[in-house]
């Protein structure tokens, strides 16, 4: 175990846990995190087509990957919570109290200033980073929903005004009544189709917001698990 670990440490096994399949006690894979897409693009940089089922879990996993990339990119200098967590899971997928103590003893030989308190402070730093990022993305999603609602209302009001104007012309211009009635039917159909037109967009954003919340909870709960282990086994 070295003092400075590669910043590409993969927390996937930590943050997305399989609650049905048995856990394999082997080192965590050192996958290289993908950083080709910005953290700011999660809400908007996905397809508008609404799907259900496994696609929701895929959104959660996508955001977990983004959070992992963010954490790795903001890895603090020295041996901190990230390196401690990596070392734990290199020893055992479900660390026991003895593993916590053993890893901590070894880590103290590398960094004599390391304490349970410094590990907890480091954990809080990454937890706050995750929470702030997820909250920011949720806020963006809410803002996009509000923008869509305004766009919908404007278009709906415009169509409604056109419909009323058309009906008035029908009453005033008997010679053009047939053409105006056809125009009325067209506008009315467009007005009735507004909800269907925007429904998939609202559902898509709601799914993404839900996925962000789920991803945030999974990441935070996992960090809290390690915090609890540190407090109960090292403090």
Phi and psi in degrees as GROMACS dihedral restraints (atoms count N, CA, C in turn):
[ dihedral_restraints ]
;  ai    aj    ak    al  type     phi  dphi    fc
    3     4     5     6     1  -105.5    20    10
    4     5     6     7     1   162.4    20    10
    6     7     8     9     1   -69.0    20    10
    7     8     9    10     1   -36.0    20    10
    9    10    11    12     1  -116.7    20    10
   10    11    12    13     1   112.2    20    10
   12    13    14    15     1   -92.3    20    10
   13    14    15    16     1   158.9    20    10
   15    16    17    18     1   -59.0    20    10
   16    17    18    19     1   136.1    20    10
   18    19    20    21     1   -72.3    20    10
   19    20    21    22     1     1.8    20    10
   21    22    23    24     1   -91.7    20    10
   22    23    24    25     1    18.8    20    10
   24    25    26    27     1   -56.0    20    10
   25    26    27    28     1   133.3    20    10
   27    28    29    30     1   -98.0    20    10
   28    29    30    31     1   116.6    20    10
   30    31    32    33     1   -93.7    20    10
   31    32    33    34     1     8.2    20    10
   33    34    35    36     1   -55.7    20    10
   34    35    36    37     1   -42.1    20    10
   36    37    38    39     1   -68.0    20    10
   37    38    39    40     1   -22.9    20    10
   39    40    41    42     1   -85.6    20    10
   40    41    42    43     1   -44.6    20    10
   42    43    44    45     1   -85.3    20    10
   43    44    45    46     1   -31.1    20    10
   45    46    47    48     1  -116.5    20    10
   46    47    48    49     1   100.1    20    10
   48    49    50    51     1  -101.1    20    10
   49    50    51    52     1   137.3    20    10
   51    52    53    54     1   -82.2    20    10
   52    53    54    55     1   112.1    20    10
   54    55    56    57     1   -87.1    20    10
   55    56    57    58     1    -4.7    20    10
   57    58    59    60     1  -109.0    20    10
   58    59    60    61     1   -47.6    20    10
   60    61    62    63     1   -77.0    20    10
   61    62    63    64     1   147.1    20    10
   63    64    65    66     1   -63.3    20    10
   64    65    66    67     1   146.8    20    10
   66    67    68    69     1   -86.6    20    10
   67    68    69    70     1   129.9    20    10
   69    70    71    72     1   -87.4    20    10
   70    71    72    73     1   128.6    20    10
   72    73    74    75     1   -89.0    20    10
   73    74    75    76     1    76.2    20    10
   75    76    77    78     1  -137.8    20    10
   76    77    78    79     1   160.4    20    10
   78    79    80    81     1   -57.2    20    10
   79    80    81    82     1   148.8    20    10
   81    82    83    84     1   -68.9    20    10
   82    83    84    85     1   137.8    20    10
   84    85    86    87     1   -67.5    20    10
   85    86    87    88     1   136.9    20    10
   87    88    89    90     1   -91.1    20    10
   88    89    90    91     1    68.8    20    10
   90    91    92    93     1   -73.5    20    10
   91    92    93    94     1   148.1    20    10
   93    94    95    96     1   -83.6    20    10
   94    95    96    97     1   121.2    20    10
   96    97    98    99     1   -68.9    20    10
   97    98    99   100     1   144.5    20    10
   99   100   101   102     1   -84.5    20    10
  100   101   102   103     1   128.7    20    10
  102   103   104   105     1  -125.0    20    10
  103   104   105   106     1    23.7    20    10
  105   106   107   108     1   -77.6    20    10
  106   107   108   109     1   -17.6    20    10
  108   109   110   111     1  -117.1    20    10
  109   110   111   112     1   138.5    20    10
  111   112   113   114     1   -70.9    20    10
  112   113   114   115     1   148.3    20    10
  114   115   116   117     1   -60.4    20    10
  115   116   117   118     1   -25.6    20    10
  117   118   119   120     1   -78.1    20    10
  118   119   120   121     1    -6.4    20    10
  120   121   122   123     1   -99.5    20    10
  121   122   123   124     1     4.9    20    10
  123   124   125   126     1   -62.8    20    10
  124   125   126   127     1   -46.5    20    10
  126   127   128   129     1   -66.8    20    10
  127   128   129   130     1   -44.4    20    10
  129   130   131   132     1   -93.9    20    10
  130   131   132   133     1   -25.4    20    10
  132   133   134   135     1   -90.9    20    10
  133   134   135   136     1    52.1    20    10
  135   136   137   138     1  -145.3    20    10
  136   137   138   139     1   165.1    20    10
  138   139   140   141     1   -67.4    20    10
  139   140   141   142     1   147.0    20    10
  141   142   143   144     1   -80.7    20    10
  142   143   144   145     1   -13.9    20    10
  144   145   146   147     1   -68.5    20    10
  145   146   147   148     1   128.2    20    10
  147   148   149   150     1   -87.8    20    10
  148   149   150   151     1   127.3    20    10
  150   151   152   153     1  -129.4    20    10
  151   152   153   154     1   167.1    20    10
  153   154   155   156     1  -129.4    20    10
  154   155   156   157     1   176.9    20    10
  156   157   158   159     1    81.2    20    10
  157   158   159   160     1  -126.3    20    10
  159   160   161   162     1   -65.3    20    10
  160   161   162   163     1   -20.3    20    10
  162   163   164   165     1   -63.4    20    10
  163   164   165   166     1   -34.0    20    10
  165   166   167   168     1   -62.8    20    10
  166   167   168   169     1   -43.3    20    10
  168   169   170   171     1   -64.5    20    10
  169   170   171   172     1   -34.4    20    10
  171   172   173   174     1   -64.0    20    10
  172   173   174   175     1   -37.0    20    10
  174   175   176   177     1   -65.2    20    10
  175   176   177   178     1   -41.7    20    10
  177   178   179   180     1   -60.4    20    10
  178   179   180   181     1   -48.0    20    10
  180   181   182   183     1   -64.3    20    10
  181   182   183   184     1   -35.6    20    10
  183   184   185   186     1   -60.8    20    10
  184   185   186   187     1   -45.8    20    10
  186   187   188   189     1   -72.3    20    10
  187   188   189   190     1   -34.4    20    10
  189   190   191   192     1   -58.9    20    10
  190   191   192   193     1   -42.2    20    10
  192   193   194   195     1   -61.5    20    10
  193   194   195   196     1   -40.3    20    10
  195   196   197   198     1   -64.3    20    10
  196   197   198   199     1   -41.5    20    10
  198   199   200   201     1   -65.2    20    10
  199   200   201   202     1   -39.0    20    10
  201   202   203   204     1   -61.3    20    10
  202   203   204   205     1   -45.4    20    10
  204   205   206   207     1   -59.6    20    10
  205   206   207   208     1   -43.2    20    10
  207   208   209   210     1   -61.9    20    10
  208   209   210   211     1   -44.8    20    10
  210   211   212   213     1   -62.7    20    10
  211   212   213   214     1   -45.8    20    10
  213   214   215   216     1   -61.8    20    10
  214   215   216   217     1   -39.3    20    10
  216   217   218   219     1   -69.1    20    10
  217   218   219   220     1   -22.7    20    10
  219   220   221   222     1  -109.4    20    10
  220   221   222   223     1    24.8    20    10
  222   223   224   225     1   -60.0    20    10
  223   224   225   226     1   122.9    20    10
  225   226   227   228     1   -73.6    20    10
  226   227   228   229     1   153.0    20    10
  228   229   230   231     1   -61.7    20    10
  229   230   231   232     1   151.7    20    10
  231   232   233   234     1    83.7    20    10
  232   233   234   235     1  -171.6    20    10
  234   235   236   237     1   -90.6    20    10
  235   236   237   238     1   109.2    20    10
  237   238   239   240     1  -128.2    20    10
  238   239   240   241     1  -155.8    20    10
  240   241   242   243     1   -57.0    20    10
  241   242   243   244     1   -39.4    20    10
  243   244   245   246     1   -63.9    20    10
  244   245   246   247     1   -49.2    20    10
  246   247   248   249     1   -65.9    20    10
  247   248   249   250     1   -37.5    20    10
  249   250   251   252     1   -62.7    20    10
  250   251   252   253     1   -45.2    20    10
  252   253   254   255     1   -64.1    20    10
  253   254   255   256     1   -42.5    20    10
  255   256   257   258     1   -59.7    20    10
  256   257   258   259     1   -44.0    20    10
  258   259   260   261     1   -64.7    20    10
  259   260   261   262     1   -38.8    20    10
  261   262   263   264     1   -57.5    20    10
  262   263   264   265     1   -48.3    20    10
  264   265   266   267     1   -81.2    20    10
  265   266   267   268     1   -13.2    20    10
  267   268   269   270     1   -72.5    20    10
  268   269   270   271     1   -31.6    20    10
  270   271   272   273     1   -77.6    20    10
  271   272   273   274     1   -46.0    20    10
  273   274   275   276     1  -161.1    20    10
  274   275   276   277     1   139.4    20    10
  276   277   278   279     1   -65.2    20    10
  277   278   279   280     1   -34.3    20    10
  279   280   281   282     1  -118.9    20    10
  280   281   282   283     1    88.4    20    10
  282   283   284   285     1   -61.6    20    10
  283   284   285   286     1   137.5    20    10
  285   286   287   288     1   -92.3    20    10
  286   287   288   289     1   167.2    20    10
  288   289   290   291     1   -53.7    20    10
  289   290   291   292     1   -37.7    20    10
  291   292   293   294     1   -66.2    20    10
  292   293   294   295     1   -36.6    20    10
  294   295   296   297     1   -65.4    20    10
  295   296   297   298     1   -42.0    20    10
  297   298   299   300     1   -55.2    20    10
  298   299   300   301     1   -48.6    20    10
  300   301   302   303     1   -66.9    20    10
  301   302   303   304     1   -40.6    20    10
  303   304   305   306     1   -64.8    20    10
  304   305   306   307     1   -47.8    20    10
  306   307   308   309     1   -61.4    20    10
  307   308   309   310     1   -39.4    20    10
  309   310   311   312     1   -66.0    20    10
  310   311   312   313     1   -40.9    20    10
  312   313   314   315     1   -62.1    20    10
  313   314   315   316     1   -44.1    20    10
  315   316   317   318     1   -64.7    20    10
  316   317   318   319     1   -42.2    20    10
  318   319   320   321     1   -62.6    20    10
  319   320   321   322     1   -35.6    20    10
  321   322   323   324     1   -67.0    20    10
  322   323   324   325     1   -26.0    20    10
  324   325   326   327     1   -70.3    20    10
  325   326   327   328     1   -29.3    20    10
  327   328   329   330     1   -81.3    20    10
  328   329   330   331     1   -44.2    20    10
  330   331   332   333     1  -128.5    20    10
  331   332   333   334     1    99.2    20    10
  333   334   335   336     1   -67.7    20    10
  334   335   336   337     1   -17.8    20    10
  336   337   338   339     1   -84.3    20    10
  337   338   339   340     1    -3.8    20    10
  339   340   341   342     1   -68.2    20    10
  340   341   342   343     1   132.9    20    10
  342   343   344   345     1  -137.4    20    10
  343   344   345   346     1   160.4    20    10
  345   346   347   348     1   -55.4    20    10
  346   347   348   349     1   -37.3    20    10
  348   349   350   351     1   -64.1    20    10
  349   350   351   352     1   -41.0    20    10
  351   352   353   354     1   -67.5    20    10
  352   353   354   355     1   -34.7    20    10
  354   355   356   357     1   -65.6    20    10
  355   356   357   358     1   -41.8    20    10
  357   358   359   360     1   -67.1    20    10
  358   359   360   361     1   -38.3    20    10
  360   361   362   363     1   -62.5    20    10
  361   362   363   364     1   -41.2    20    10
  363   364   365   366     1   -64.2    20    10
  364   365   366   367     1   -41.7    20    10
  366   367   368   369     1   -61.1    20    10
  367   368   369   370     1   -41.0    20    10
  369   370   371   372     1   -62.5    20    10
  370   371   372   373     1   -37.7    20    10
  372   373   374   375     1   -59.7    20    10
  373   374   375   376     1   -49.2    20    10
  375   376   377   378     1   -70.3    20    10
  376   377   378   379     1   -34.7    20    10
  378   379   380   381     1   -64.1    20    10
  379   380   381   382     1   -43.4    20    10
  381   382   383   384     1   -64.6    20    10
  382   383   384   385     1   -37.5    20    10
  384   385   386   387     1   -61.1    20    10
  385   386   387   388     1   -44.2    20    10
  387   388   389   390     1   -64.3    20    10
  388   389   390   391     1   -47.2    20    10
  390   391   392   393     1   -63.0    20    10
  391   392   393   394     1   -44.0    20    10
  393   394   395   396     1   -64.7    20    10
  394   395   396   397     1   -40.3    20    10
  396   397   398   399     1   -66.1    20    10
  397   398   399   400     1   -46.3    20    10
  399   400   401   402     1   -64.7    20    10
  400   401   402   403     1   -43.1    20    10
  402   403   404   405     1   -62.0    20    10
  403   404   405   406     1   -38.0    20    10
  405   406   407   408     1   -64.1    20    10
  406   407   408   409     1   -42.3    20    10
  408   409   410   411     1   -66.1    20    10
  409   410   411   412     1   -39.0    20    10
  411   412   413   414     1   -63.0    20    10
  412   413   414   415     1   -41.1    20    10
  414   415   416   417     1   -62.1    20    10
  415   416   417   418     1   -40.1    20    10
  417   418   419   420     1   -63.6    20    10
  418   419   420   421     1   -40.1    20    10
  420   421   422   423     1   -63.1    20    10
  421   422   423   424     1   -43.5    20    10
  423   424   425   426     1   -61.9    20    10
  424   425   426   427     1   -40.7    20    10
  426   427   428   429     1   -63.8    20    10
  427   428   429   430     1   -39.6    20    10
  429   430   431   432     1   -66.5    20    10
  430   431   432   433     1   -37.8    20    10
  432   433   434   435     1   -62.2    20    10
  433   434   435   436     1   -43.0    20    10
  435   436   437   438     1   -63.2    20    10
  436   437   438   439     1   -39.6    20    10
  438   439   440   441     1   -63.1    20    10
  439   440   441   442     1   -42.1    20    10
  441   442   443   444     1   -64.7    20    10
  442   443   444   445     1   -38.4    20    10
  444   445   446   447     1   -64.2    20    10
  445   446   447   448     1   -42.0    20    10
  447   448   449   450     1   -63.6    20    10
  448   449   450   451     1   -43.4    20    10
  450   451   452   453     1   -61.2    20    10
  451   452   453   454     1   -42.9    20    10
  453   454   455   456     1   -63.3    20    10
  454   455   456   457     1   -47.4    20    10
  456   457   458   459     1   -61.4    20    10
  457   458   459   460     1   -41.5    20    10
  459   460   461   462     1   -62.2    20    10
  460   461   462   463     1   -48.0    20    10
  462   463   464   465     1   -64.7    20    10
  463   464   465   466     1   -39.2    20    10
  465   466   467   468     1   -65.9    20    10
  466   467   468   469     1   -42.6    20    10
  468   469   470   471     1   -65.2    20    10
  469   470   471   472     1   -39.9    20    10
  471   472   473   474     1   -62.6    20    10
  472   473   474   475     1   -44.0    20    10
  474   475   476   477     1   -66.2    20    10
  475   476   477   478     1   -38.5    20    10
  477   478   479   480     1   -64.5    20    10
  478   479   480   481     1   -40.8    20    10
  480   481   482   483     1   -64.8    20    10
  481   482   483   484     1   -41.4    20    10
  483   484   485   486     1   -63.3    20    10
  484   485   486   487     1   -38.6    20    10
  486   487   488   489     1   -64.2    20    10
  487   488   489   490     1   -43.4    20    10
  489   490   491   492     1   -65.4    20    10
  490   491   492   493     1   -40.8    20    10
  492   493   494   495     1   -63.2    20    10
  493   494   495   496     1   -40.3    20    10
  495   496   497   498     1   -64.2    20    10
  496   497   498   499     1   -41.6    20    10
  498   499   500   501     1   -63.5    20    10
  499   500   501   502     1   -36.2    20    10
  501   502   503   504     1   -65.3    20    10
  502   503   504   505     1   -40.2    20    10
  504   505   506   507     1   -65.9    20    10
  505   506   507   508     1   -34.1    20    10
  507   508   509   510     1   -61.4    20    10
  508   509   510   511     1   -39.9    20    10
  510   511   512   513     1   -70.6    20    10
  511   512   513   514     1   -32.1    20    10
  513   514   515   516     1   -89.8    20    10
  514   515   516   517     1   -31.1    20    10
  516   517   518   519     1  -118.0    20    10
  517   518   519   520     1    87.3    20    10
  519   520   521   522     1   -63.9    20    10
  520   521   522   523     1   -31.8    20    10
  522   523   524   525     1   -67.8    20    10
  523   524   525   526     1   -27.1    20    10
  525   526   527   528     1  -104.4    20    10
  526   527   528   529     1    15.0    20    10
  528   529   530   531     1   -59.9    20    10
  529   530   531   532     1   -39.5    20    10
  531   532   533   534     1   -66.0    20    10
  532   533   534   535     1   -45.1    20    10
  534   535   536   537     1   -63.4    20    10
  535   536   537   538     1   -40.5    20    10
  537   538   539   540     1   -69.1    20    10
  538   539   540   541     1   -34.2    20    10
  540   541   542   543     1   -66.1    20    10
  541   542   543   544     1   -36.8    20    10
  543   544   545   546     1   -65.4    20    10
  544   545   546   547     1   -40.8    20    10
  546   547   548   549     1   -64.4    20    10
  547   548   549   550     1   -39.1    20    10
  549   550   551   552     1   -59.5    20    10
  550   551   552   553     1   -44.7    20    10
  552   553   554   555     1   -61.8    20    10
  553   554   555   556     1   -42.3    20    10
  555   556   557   558     1   -62.7    20    10
  556   557   558   559     1   -48.0    20    10
  558   559   560   561     1   -64.4    20    10
  559   560   561   562     1   -38.6    20    10
  561   562   563   564     1   -64.5    20    10
  562   563   564   565     1   -40.0    20    10
  564   565   566   567     1   -63.6    20    10
  565   566   567   568     1   -40.0    20    10
  567   568   569   570     1   -64.0    20    10
  568   569   570   571     1   -40.5    20    10
  570   571   572   573     1   -64.3    20    10
  571   572   573   574     1   -41.6    20    10
  573   574   575   576     1   -68.3    20    10
  574   575   576   577     1   -24.9    20    10
  576   577   578   579     1   -87.6    20    10
  577   578   579   580     1    -5.4    20    10
  579   580   581   582     1   -59.3    20    10
  580   581   582   583     1   -48.3    20    10
  582   583   584   585     1   -58.9    20    10
  583   584   585   586     1   -43.3    20    10
  585   586   587   588     1   -66.0    20    10
  586   587   588   589     1   -36.4    20    10
  588   589   590   591     1   -61.5    20    10
  589   590   591   592     1   -40.5    20    10
  591   592   593   594     1   -95.2    20    10
  592   593   594   595     1   -12.6    20    10
  594   595   596   597     1   -58.6    20    10
  595   596   597   598     1   -45.3    20    10
  597   598   599   600     1   -64.4    20    10
  598   599   600   601     1   -33.3    20    10
  600   601   602   603     1   -68.8    20    10
  601   602   603   604     1   -42.9    20    10
  603   604   605   606     1   -64.2    20    10
  604   605   606   607     1   -42.8    20    10
  606   607   608   609     1   -62.9    20    10
  607   608   609   610     1   -41.0    20    10
  609   610   611   612     1   -61.7    20    10
  610   611   612   613     1   -45.2    20    10
  612   613   614   615     1   -66.9    20    10
  613   614   615   616     1   -41.2    20    10
  615   616   617   618     1   -59.9    20    10
  616   617   618   619     1   -38.7    20    10
  618   619   620   621     1   -65.6    20    10
  619   620   621   622     1   -40.3    20    10
  621   622   623   624     1   -66.7    20    10
  622   623   624   625     1   -42.1    20    10
  624   625   626   627     1   -62.4    20    10
  625   626   627   628     1   -43.1    20    10
  627   628   629   630     1   -62.1    20    10
  628   629   630   631     1   -39.4    20    10
  630   631   632   633     1   -64.4    20    10
  631   632   633   634     1   -39.5    20    10
  633   634   635   636     1   -62.8    20    10
  634   635   636   637     1   -46.0    20    10
  636   637   638   639     1   -60.3    20    10
  637   638   639   640     1   -44.0    20    10
  639   640   641   642     1   -63.9    20    10
  640   641   642   643     1   -42.5    20    10
  642   643   644   645     1   -62.7    20    10
  643   644   645   646     1   -43.8    20    10
  645   646   647   648     1   -61.3    20    10
  646   647   648   649     1   -44.2    20    10
  648   649   650   651     1   -63.1    20    10
  649   650   651   652     1   -41.3    20    10
  651   652   653   654     1   -63.2    20    10
  652   653   654   655     1   -43.6    20    10
  654   655   656   657     1   -67.3    20    10
  655   656   657   658     1   -46.2    20    10
  657   658   659   660     1   -65.1    20    10
  658   659   660   661     1   -42.8    20    10
  660   661   662   663     1   -60.7    20    10
  661   662   663   664     1   -40.3    20    10
  663   664   665   666     1   -65.4    20    10
  664   665   666   667     1   -40.9    20    10
  666   667   668   669     1   -65.0    20    10
  667   668   669   670     1   -41.3    20    10
  669   670   671   672     1   -62.1    20    10
  670   671   672   673     1   -36.2    20    10
  672   673   674   675     1   -58.3    20    10
  673   674   675   676     1   -47.8    20    10
  675   676   677   678     1   -65.8    20    10
  676   677   678   679     1   -39.8    20    10
  678   679   680   681     1   -58.8    20    10
  679   680   681   682     1   -44.2    20    10
  681   682   683   684     1   -63.1    20    10
  682   683   684   685     1   -39.9    20    10
  684   685   686   687     1   -63.6    20    10
  685   686   687   688     1   -38.9    20    10
  687   688   689   690     1   -65.7    20    10
  688   689   690   691     1   -44.5    20    10
  690   691   692   693     1   -65.8    20    10
  691   692   693   694     1   -40.0    20    10
  693   694   695   696     1   -81.7    20    10
  694   695   696   697     1   -25.2    20    10
  696   697   698   699     1  -109.3    20    10
  697   698   699   700     1   -20.3    20    10
  699   700   701   702     1  -118.6    20    10
  700   701   702   703     1   -23.9    20    10
